[in-house]
Amino acid sequence: MGTEQNRLHQLKLLLTNAKLKEPPGLFTKGDPYAEVTVDGQPPHRTDPAKGTWEPCWNHPFDLLVSKSSEIEIKVYIKYRFKNDLYLGSNTINLAELLRQNSSSLQRNSGNVWNIDKHLTLFDKSRNNVGAVFITFTIGRDANTLNSLLSSLQVAGTSAAGSSTSSPAASRAHSQENGGTEEEEPLPQGWETKYDQNGRRYYVDHNSRTTSWSRPKPLPAGWEQRQDPRGRPYYVDHNTRTTTWQRPTTQNVAEFQSWRRQLSDNQEANRANLENRYANSSSDAEPTSGYSGTGSSSSEEPLPSGWEKRVMDNGRVYYVNHETRTTQWEDPRVQIKKASNLPLPPGWEERYTADGTKYFVDHNTRSTTFQDPRVAISATSSGIHYERSYRWKFGQFRHLCSRASLPTGHIKITVSRNSVFEDSFNQILNIPPQDLKRRLFISFKGEEGLDYGGLAREWFFLLSHEMLNPMYCLFEYASKNNYSLQINPASPINPHHLTYFKFVGRIIALALFHNKYIDKGFTLPFYKRILDKPLTMLDLKSIDEDFYNSLKWVKENDLEECGLELYFAHEFEVLGKVEIHELKPGGEDILVTEENKEEYVNLMVSWRFTRGVEEQFKSFLEGFNEIVPIQWLQYFDERELELILVGIQDFDINDWQEHTIYRNYRRSDKQIQWFWQFVCDISDEQRSRLLQFVTGTCRLPIGGFCELMGSNGAQKFCIERVGKENWLPRSHTCFNRLDLPPYRSYEQLKEKLLFAIEETEGFGQE
């Protein structure tokens, strides 16, 4: 019976057409094609149907089958510039098919028997994604049909008994077809792939990221959805919240533990605060009642404009309706404390004709009824809350995320030898809105996939070139300051304004896509971007001689020194001397003690803008096309520099602490040699090593713990790969260094130095 069961017969299958449902989040039609697989054998494929969701293939297949064969039909969407998208599949059991149609076949009197089949397709989440239409042609004589139909009842009974009595056999069959006993089906949109070393990794086509860990099913009460832009997000029906990050059972449990701990800490802090202010509030006024008008049960009323209120938990707070603010401390207690303090310098206490007290500020020549000592007392005793850099950066990244376009990508192909020219020609020809899509960078002659590492390298190489003072667009601020500022001699290039618009776009793109550039600008340049006022002190960092001259003018009596200055100044550009009037008719206006403050302010403003007004205007034009200046309103100039340039100081202990190892242990001699190598080399070589592994020589503000990879935060990784005669390799998308098991420190040092100083380009991950 076993021989009869495994006997092969010829079966002709005609895959005629299909009606497919359009997958969500796709804005272009793909080219669907089908794969036919018999019992796990190599698949047979149809030709792709061009741009339709109702393909008509009419493709015949000659298959060798047995009565126990299973035929699997899979449908994929073929794309030109990315991996094929799995749409859905279904399986046909040949014995079941014949059993269902045996009566009609036996009554057929011809030499060929046809079975028409309508097969519904399901994706990995068991959602209906369409159907295919198939015609089976069986045999050319009666012997073939009789052989296939014989013993169907016996085979069916045997199969049923096998499935009920031996679950181990079904697991073995699953393993023969590529499955494992423990692994569950991948979530929707995920795919398993293997790299060139045979290591398995997983691709999430929803978010276009990769992971070494197999994705696990969502925890109980969670659901995956898509927003109108096609971006996947996750809904927690337990807490009625949403998140962009895919949840796992472990991080959900950790989050719940953190929330419980946070709640306990908040309760403890609330109790401490209540005890802290209980005595002062009870001394000033009983807290047993609520006054809606601001009056109190004590003899001393609240100051004008103040109101006392009580929270649901019984805690008292005070509302200042004049400033629209609230506080915990009783304002009468503040006034009592303030009465014991001296008035600030320049202030005086006076009384009106009717005896009302008011205060005179001789510094600003203004008056007020509010005691200035109350503000000092509140500031000295209160708790201050200020917006931290991380909060500002989080708000900015949120704005960029909302403005980004989640579908599609912008492909930019450049040559390493002409990265400036190639990028200039392509970036300016792309609409600014399209540049907010994901950037896909490709270097000519080098094959690879950009999951973020190539984009980091492109920004680094491009900024290094376009900010090079040799192009005459920018210049160093001074001999001792290598920060950059706009070169007033840039008009030597007739197209310099177009180049400045391009530079503005690139700088804004680096901010928008969270990448770093190679060189930084002067702090006054960042202040001009943020539209912040410039002061004389800002001059000291870029032109100390000019600063000292203005400082001397400000501190000395010009009439006693016999110095004649006018509201005009000479300026030389490219050998041409021009006279710039600081204000209309300035050549005839003498600087005196009365107007020299105005002269100094005008000179400071002119020094920062001389000869560069049009260039900076073009720079801002390109910058605002990508990132509106309003998005940066929370930052100061130093914080903007940190976002754009990062930090370059290397803390080796921080580097070691936030490094992970694969196939290595921290105690292995190769790892010990590696950190000895990092300690022995110079800062410049450390920068090259970091750029070799991560694609950039800059670090995030938080140091190595905030290194970014293709899946978000991704630590520096060292993996044991290859043989001792191999060179080290890097994977910039994953911040990973492939370090072969070298036999000596000298060999490791030689190979690493050669890799970071002599190699260029990348290989496919």
Protein Blocks (a to p, Z undefined) as FASTA:
>chain_A
ZZmmmpccddddddfbdcddddehiabdcdddddddeehiacddddddehiabdcfkpac
dddddfkbccddddddddfkbccddfbdcdddfklmmmmmmmmmmmpcbfbdcddddddd
ddfkopafbdcdddddedjbfklmmmmmgoklmmmmmmmmmmmmmmmlmmmmmmmnopaf
klccddehiacdddfkopacdddfklopadfbdcddddehiacdddfkopacdddfknop
adfbdcdfklmmmmmmmmmmmmmmmmmmmmmmmmmmmmmmmmmocckbccfkopafbfbd
cdehiacdddfkopacdddfklopacfbdfklmmmmmmmpccdehiacdddfkopacddd
fknopadfbdfklmmmmmmmmccddddfklmmmmmmmmmmmmpcfegcddddddfklmmm
mmmmmmmmpcfklmmpccddddehiacddehjmmmmmmmmmmmmmmpmklomaccfblkl
ccdcddfklmmpmklmmmmmmmmmmmmmmmmnopacfbdcdfklmmmmnopacdfklmmm
mommlmmmmmmmmmpcfklnopacddbddddeehiacdddfbghklmpccdfklmmmmmm
mmmmmmmmgoplmmmmmmmmmmmmmmcfklmmmpcfklmmmmmnopabdcfklmmmmccc
ehiafkbmklmmmmmmmmmmcfklmmmmmmmmnopabdcfklmmlcccfeopadddddde
djfkbccdddfknopacddddfbfklmmmmmmmmmmmggcdddZZ
